[in-house]
Amino acid sequence: MLPAILGGKPARKDFIPYGKQCIDDNDIQAVNEVLKSPYLTTGPKVEEFEQKLCELTGAKYAVAISNGTAALHAACHAAGITNGDEVITTPITFAASANCILYCGGVPVFADIDPDTWNIDPKKIKEKITKKTKAIIAVDFTGQAVKIDEIKKICKEYDLVFIEDAAHSIGTKYKGKYVGSLADLTTFSFHPVKTITCGEGGAILTNNEEFYKKIMLFRSHGITRDSSLLTETPFNGYNEQIDLGYNYRMTDFQAALGLSQIKKLSIFSQRRKDIVEKYNAAFSKIPEITIQKEIPESETTRHLYILRIKTNTLKVSRNEVYKALNAENIGLQVHYIPVYFHPYYQKLGYKKGLCPNAETLYEEIITIPLYYSLSDEDVDSIIEAIDKVISYYRKQG
Ligand SMILES: Cc1ncc(COP(=O)(O)O)c(C=O)c1O
């Protein structure tokens, strides 16, 4: 069959996005109730949501915050990142995982990925450690947990803070335990394409009371009402700013949405797992596609499904395959351009060639739709489109 880009009939009549939230009547009712209540921001729902995140993950403390980027900023602040400190992270991530280091005056240091799992490679982390290294931000890319035990061991040996950017991985378990209480600080994002959403939202989880207290101040201007921290207490409700913070507060209606969504985490997670299984079964039969390898320790709730195209075998570029699949009415993305390829990072002096595995991966990847409300027919039509496009280029080669 001729691909749609060459005038053939598209595999789908209607366009399907690569990611989408699932909002039902219960979610709407939960938000409505807050809108009618006295508290619109940082009221009881925020605390309830934080409590729920602790219950889910086993973490001692959770702080709900305005988004996942703010969560990373707060985590870096809690870890004490300051001018000139080096923090090691992966290049295959959203820019926020490195920007948060810059916000604190630190220096992002990129360590290459494992070419099979696409997560940061602990061996490459070790090679990048210097006297200035203060922390590691490891990203559970696509939802798969990083090699947590190996990274913890490195952090212990070199006295580093382990921040797990779990923006993709709520619902994932590592060695049977939910991510959230395994690193020194774990951050979540509740952006609409994520497994559960607050509209915008994020959270930081930790077992460390000192980190927790720092983050609580950081979230709201560095202002406290805690009488033990005040220099004077002239009246009830008196507050003082004792640190420099931001307005990173989450609203109560976002938290209400999060609370309603988290009730459905296991069904959202199961549907994503089922779709991944179907995709894996179909794509493992296509020799020009490589499937992301999973480590046995990670029981993954996948946020993203990424096709890795063997462009050398197929003799077409990723961009050509991307355009052809788009013409079949399939919504796509590329996750991610290596962070240091961004013009801003290039201007900071980062050179291409730094992380060869990441750079090769970037040339070959396409993210295809994955979310709860994809029907079996949707999944079949996506597989059909991919099969059609790859078969066409195979014949051309
Ligand atoms: C790996 C990663 N970290 C952090 C973030 C930032 O989260 P947010 O968009 O909620 O600020 C994202 C967002 O997509 C992400 O993918």
The ligand as an SDF file (V2000), in Angstrom:
LIG
                    3D

 16 16  0  0  0  0  0  0  0  0999 V2000
   11.8070   14.4590   32.4960 C   0  0  0  0  0  0  0  0  0  0  0  0
   11.0460   15.7070   32.8220 C   0  0  0  0  0  0  0  0  0  0  0  0
   11.4190   16.4340   33.8770 N   0  0  0  0  0  0  0  0  0  0  0  0
   10.7600   17.5510   34.2240 C   0  0  0  0  0  0  0  0  0  0  0  0
    9.6840   17.9990   33.5150 C   0  0  0  0  0  0  0  0  0  0  0  0
    9.0170   19.2800   33.8980 C   0  0  0  0  0  0  0  0  0  0  0  0
    7.7020   19.0990   34.3130 O   0  0  0  0  0  0  0  0  0  0  0  0
    6.6170   20.2600   34.1440 P   0  0  0  0  0  0  0  0  0  0  0  0
    6.2260   20.3250   32.7050 O   0  0  0  0  0  0  0  0  0  0  0  0
    5.4930   19.8020   35.0290 O   0  0  0  0  0  0  0  0  0  0  0  0
    7.2320   21.5160   34.6130 O   0  0  0  0  0  0  0  0  0  0  0  0
    9.2350   17.2730   32.4160 C   0  0  0  0  0  0  0  0  0  0  0  0
    8.0760   17.7310   31.6490 C   0  0  0  0  0  0  0  0  0  0  0  0
    7.6840   17.2410   30.6420 O   0  0  0  0  0  0  0  0  0  0  0  0
    9.9370   16.0940   32.0440 C   0  0  0  0  0  0  0  0  0  0  0  0
    9.5580   15.3730   30.9940 O   0  0  0  0  0  0  0  0  0  0  0  0
  1  2  1  0
  2  3  1  0
  2 15  2  0
  3  4  2  0
  4  5  1  0
  5  6  1  0
  5 12  2  0
  6  7  1  0
  7  8  1  0
  8  9  2  0
  8 10  1  0
  8 11  1  0
 12 13  1  0
 12 15  1  0
 13 14  2  0
 15 16  1  0
M  END
$$$$
